[in-house]
Amino acid sequence: MVMIAYAVFFGPLPFIRSWWQVGDYSWYDPLHKRHRIADSLVLTGWLVGKSRAEVLAALGAPPETDKFSDWSLVYVLGPERGLLSIDYEWLAIRTDDAGSVTEAAVIRD
């Protein structure tokens, strides 16, 4: 029963474009689908080695932000998971000089 609850509420999710491309990141999603998709992208290493163009084709253009200038691409996921959601979570992607993804992480502001 615990494993089922984990899979439904907390486990990483596969990339599903309609879940990823939501328009308003401030809304409350109790299942945190966008967060969990980002978890899956990071855990599986799916982004590493992809070109910047491939990432943009899959995830879309990231929103404008002045946060995390040391990362190449930063996607907002929504309010952080947990009881007190004070900050936001972000999918941060770093590319090398050739434009290939070298690192991806879920970070908080």
Stockholm file with secondary structure:
# STOCKHOLM 1.0

chainA/1-109         MVMIAYAVFFGPLPFIRSWWQVGDYSWYDPLHKRHRIADSLVLTGWLVGKSRAEVLAALGAPPETDKFSDWSLVYVLGPERGLLSIDYEWLAIRTDDAGSVTEAAVIRD
#=GR chainA/1-109 SS CHHHHHHHHTSCCCCCHHHHCCSCTTSCCTTCHHHHHHHHHHHHTCSTTCBHHHHHHHHCCCCCCSSCTTSSEEEEEEECSSSSCCSEEEEEEEECTTSBEEEEEEEEC
#=GC SS_cons         CHHHHHHHHTSCCCCCHHHHCCSCTTSCCTTCHHHHHHHHHHHHTCSTTCBHHHHHHHHCCCCCCSSCTTSSEEEEEEECSSSSCCSEEEEEEEECTTSBEEEEEEEEC
//
